[in-house]
Amino acid sequence: QVQLVESGGGLVQPGGSLRLSCAASASIFSMYTMGWYRQVPGKERELVAIFGSGGRTNYADDVKGRFTISKVNAVNTVYLQMSSLKPEDTAVYYCNARMVTGGKLADYWGQGTQVTVSS
């Protein structure tokens, strides 16, 4: 079982920046993938940014050039630096860790952190 705790959400004006953090209770070095997703009411959860199985990063098209995912293995934490924020970035942001357990992939989610972009 992996516990994920997000922090760093809040209210920010358009054009502003926020950094989200996701602290994991297990070594993130061993994770198959780790990433950030977001969800707004009435819509499906969508991928924002991810460290893939080979360590490469992938981003949703609408955040490329504005968001950066990073991690520090020593403290088992993944970050999402968000810049040039837009009102449409408003959502609950979730951290996800996927790991291989008993030959199967298992997904773990944090509780989510609200990001609101508004003037």
BALOLO-266345 format. One line per field, with one value per residue: z, x negated, y of N, C-alpha, C, O in turn. Coordinates in pm, whole numbers. Atoms other than C-alpha are relative to their C-alpha. Layout:
<sites>
nZ = [Z;...]
nX = [X;...]
nY = [Y;...]
caZ = [Z;...]
caX = [X;...]
caY = [Y;...]
cZ = [Z;...]
cX = [X;...]
cY = [Y;...]
oZ = [Z;...]
oX = [X;...]
oY = [Y;...]
</sites>
This chain:
<sites>
nZ = [0;11;-36;73;-61;82;-64;85;76;-53;91;67;110;133;25;-116;-10;-120;3;-75;-47;-31;-82;1;-118;46;93;132;98;40;64;144;46;-97;74;-48;74;-52;26;-29;-17;121;103;-42;-41;116;-24;15;24;-54;24;56;-48;29;-62;83;-40;99;-45;79;97;-44;-107;48;-3;-119;-118;-4;-103;-45;-118;-80;-51;-139;-94;50;30;139;3;123;7;94;29;98;-25;65;-71;37;-79;-125;-14;-108;55;-70;24;27;7;52;-25;28;-122;32;144;51;-25;-99;-3;-128;19;-114;-32;89;-49;86;62;55;70;14;-41]
nX = [-84;76;-76;43;-55;25;-8;42;-109;-51;-58;103;-52;47;138;82;67;-14;72;-62;90;-61;91;-37;45;92;101;-54;93;-50;-131;-5;-21;-56;-47;-105;-124;-92;-140;-100;-131;-70;93;89;134;88;143;65;142;35;126;-35;72;142;47;-27;-116;-102;-91;-119;31;-34;88;139;63;-43;14;118;1;134;-2;120;-11;49;-108;-121;-95;-17;-48;-56;13;-99;20;-94;-126;-120;-122;-35;81;-70;-37;66;117;28;125;-19;116;-34;111;-23;-14;-43;-12;-108;12;-95;-6;-22;-36;-9;-133;-28;18;-75;67;-99;62;-107;32]
nY = [-119;-124;-120;-119;-120;-118;-131;-111;-61;-125;-99;-79;-80;40;-39;32;130;82;127;108;105;129;80;142;75;103;-49;-30;55;132;-11;20;-137;-95;-114;-90;-3;-100;28;-102;66;40;47;107;-39;-3;-8;-130;22;130;69;129;117;-15;-123;-115;-77;-33;-105;-30;-105;-134;-49;1;-131;-76;86;86;102;34;85;16;137;10;-33;67;-106;-45;-138;-53;-145;-51;-142;-59;70;-50;43;138;94;23;141;72;69;124;71;143;89;132;91;140;78;136;14;-84;-143;-52;-146;-67;-139;-88;-50;-111;-137;-91;-114;-92;-112;-99;-136]
caZ = [0;-95;64;-142;11;-213;-108;-262;-414;-368;-531;-786;-1040;-1413;-1524;-1181;-1065;-816;-723;-617;-415;-377;-93;-119;167;-45;-271;-589;-759;-770;-919;-1270;-1339;-1135;-1248;-1200;-1312;-1275;-1265;-1284;-1185;-1453;-1645;-1639;-1469;-1722;-1741;-1687;-1667;-1603;-1559;-1786;-1737;-1895;-1691;-1982;-1924;-2107;-2086;-2192;-2497;-2320;-2046;-2256;-2206;-1892;-1652;-1546;-1360;-1150;-867;-589;-523;-194;-36;-236;-368;-709;-798;-1054;-1127;-1292;-1460;-1678;-1518;-1691;-1554;-1744;-1528;-1236;-1109;-833;-898;-802;-768;-904;-851;-1046;-937;-1020;-740;-778;-1151;-1184;-1209;-912;-902;-596;-564;-331;-181;-429;-393;-529;-772;-854;-1112;-1090;-1069]
caX = [0;-129;-8;-23;25;64;12;-35;305;490;629;414;476;455;94;-27;-219;-178;-384;-213;-390;-313;-484;-484;-514;-725;-1024;-920;-1227;-1048;-726;-631;-491;-413;-208;49;410;690;1066;1347;1707;1893;1581;1348;1014;747;373;172;-188;-362;-695;-656;-792;-1124;-1152;-1052;-802;-477;-238;114;110;275;11;-303;-542;-358;-379;-685;-688;-990;-1088;-1338;-1389;-1571;-1258;-1007;-835;-700;-630;-420;-535;-252;-309;-104;205;539;894;940;666;907;958;881;533;450;118;99;-151;-141;-347;-385;-258;-241;-285;3;20;182;290;267;418;381;674;648;572;789;639;853;741;952;923]
caY = [0;344;664;984;1327;1631;1991;2333;2403;2728;3039;3219;3492;3424;3433;3328;3024;2742;2440;2121;1855;1487;1303;924;676;442;477;656;514;180;316;211;558;868;1160;1429;1422;1673;1664;1915;1838;1647;1549;1253;1272;1364;1329;1646;1527;1198;1025;724;376;471;789;1007;1283;1341;1633;1709;1934;2224;2243;2194;2481;2598;2302;2105;1776;1692;1463;1418;1048;1110;1254;1046;1357;1453;1814;1995;2349;2537;2873;3107;2963;3005;2988;2660;2506;2523;2168;1924;1790;1433;1259;904;628;307;10;-354;-574;-950;-916;-671;-295;-123;243;463;809;1101;1286;1572;1941;2220;2470;2772;3027;3339;3714]
cZ = [0;35;-76;62;-85;85;-103;-82;63;-108;-58;-114;-134;-27;113;-3;132;-17;89;39;29;74;8;123;-37;-101;-137;-109;-54;-72;-151;-70;118;-77;70;-95;58;-42;39;9;-135;-111;56;43;-121;41;-22;-37;68;-27;-46;52;-28;60;-85;48;-117;60;-88;-91;55;118;-43;-4;120;129;-13;114;36;124;69;67;149;103;-48;-31;-149;4;-136;9;-110;-17;-106;13;-62;80;-31;66;135;7;134;-63;90;-40;-17;-1;-49;23;-31;132;-36;-149;-63;33;99;3;141;-26;131;18;-89;67;-101;-51;-66;-60;-32;44;99]
cX = [-88;93;-60;69;-38;9;-36;110;43;60;-112;64;-48;-139;-94;-56;34;-90;71;-106;79;-104;50;-58;-96;-97;60;-92;53;134;-10;21;45;41;108;119;86;143;86;135;65;-88;-86;-136;-92;-146;-51;-147;-39;-146;38;-90;-149;-60;22;127;96;98;124;-31;25;-82;-146;-56;39;-21;-127;13;-144;12;-134;11;-37;107;134;112;-2;65;66;-9;92;-20;99;137;118;123;39;-90;64;52;-52;-112;-34;-137;31;-134;48;-121;39;1;52;22;110;-28;108;-12;26;22;-9;142;41;-22;65;-89;109;-73;109;-50;103]
cY = [124;117;119;121;120;126;105;64;131;86;85;77;-53;56;-34;-140;-68;-122;-100;-102;-126;-83;-143;-70;-112;61;25;-53;-133;6;-21;134;85;123;79;-6;112;-33;119;-70;-30;-50;-111;57;-10;12;141;-20;-130;-34;-140;-111;7;126;124;69;20;99;5;119;140;51;2;141;84;-79;-84;-99;-32;-88;2;-136;-9;30;-55;100;34;138;30;152;50;151;45;-65;72;-45;-145;-104;-30;-143;-51;-82;-118;-54;-149;-71;-136;-91;-142;-76;-138;-20;83;146;43;152;49;148;77;51;117;134;94;112;85;119;101;135;52]
oZ = [75;-18;-83;81;-100;189;-209;-152;171;-219;16;-174;-141;3;97;-100;232;-128;208;-34;71;15;43;175;51;-148;-199;-225;-168;-116;-214;-165;217;-167;182;-217;167;-140;144;-50;-224;-217;177;1;-198;145;-118;-137;170;-131;29;133;44;32;-41;109;-232;179;-207;-53;26;164;31;-53;146;234;-122;229;-51;179;8;163;223;216;5;9;-211;87;-237;83;-226;81;-172;-86;-68;154;55;53;209;-81;203;-158;212;-157;53;-56;-1;-14;-34;207;-91;-189;-184;129;85;1;214;-113;239;-57;-92;189;-222;26;-150;8;-116;133;145]
oX = [-184;203;-182;191;-156;75;-89;85;-3;85;-197;162;-153;-169;-216;-39;64;-117;90;-203;195;-203;166;-163;-148;-78;114;-52;25;185;-107;-50;98;-28;148;102;58;167;67;154;68;-39;-101;-178;-85;-179;-13;-194;19;-201;96;-180;-228;-175;-5;214;54;126;120;-107;-51;-61;-232;9;-23;-50;-168;36;-231;120;-238;86;22;101;240;227;-108;151;37;66;81;-20;163;197;122;116;94;-65;16;125;-127;-90;-42;-176;116;-232;148;-233;158;-97;161;109;131;-97;225;-122;108;-41;16;233;158;-7;45;-162;184;-149;195;-134;92]
oY = [133;129;135;121;153;129;75;162;169;41;136;31;-118;172;-24;-215;-4;-166;-76;-125;-120;-126;-168;-32;-181;173;-67;-63;-170;-97;21;167;34;169;49;-6;162;-103;180;-176;54;-89;-127;165;-106;70;208;34;-169;3;-218;-89;-54;160;236;8;32;96;-29;208;233;163;50;234;188;-21;-122;-61;-40;-105;29;-153;-87;-19;-20;81;45;165;-34;216;10;225;-37;-106;195;-143;-214;-224;-117;-188;18;-157;-107;-51;-203;-23;-189;-58;-177;-75;-151;-97;77;178;7;207;-6;208;23;14;154;148;82;175;37;188;78;146;166]
</sites>
